[in-house]
Amino acid sequence: MLYSSPQVLRKQGNYEFEGFFSTFWEQSVRMMHGLSETGGARFLHIIQPNQYVETGREFSAEERTIAFTNDPGHRKLVKSGYGVMTATAPKLRDAGIPCCFRC
């Protein structure tokens, strides 16, 4: 899992973050797929929506307290990261890597 503090990522700028994250994430998925194939295991990468993706789900007050931050920079980066992953998923599927984000 890739994680960096919102303060560090804000300094990098959104464009720089998206490029870094896209490359890092795609390479990680390709490596996991390769390791699975080498070991004879089946592989399916599932991209699960996070709490900042609009799905129509209603969160309880307790869930909102736990899952959401008041830091708008963090929210923006998490939403952006999900967008990068879903945009890259077709490229992975075209390469023969099972990848699902609307399953």
Secondary structure by P-SEA (a helix, b strand, c coil): cccccaaaaaaacaaaaaaaaaaaaaaaaaaaaaaaaaacbbbbbbbbbcccccccccccaaaaaccccccaaaaaaaaaaaaaaaaaaaaaaaacccccccc
